[in-house]
Amino acid sequence: VPKAGAYLADVPRMIALLKDYIQKDYKEVPKKSLIMIVAALLYLVNPKDIIPDKYIGVGLIDDADVIAACIALTKSDLAAYDAWKDAKAEAKEELLAKLKD
């Protein structure tokens, strides 16, 4: 199920966004996107969804479809989050470089 794997690979990024939002580190995400991300992640962990996860392989197809739909609907917000994380990491590296000098 390679297609499913491609979509499910974005799950850690979605979790990281929620974590940073909950910790009040990142606040620039619309409530609608937060709700969609939470709903998609809850669907993913629910073993009793449309195609139960006990059916190895095919059980992940519906999960991947839900994640894919969520990513499509929140694409710009996820991209903004990625840009924020990159800028934060870059600023941290610059600060560490200055401290070493």
Order of alpha helices (4+ residues) and beta strands (2+ residues): alpha-alpha-alpha-alpha-alpha
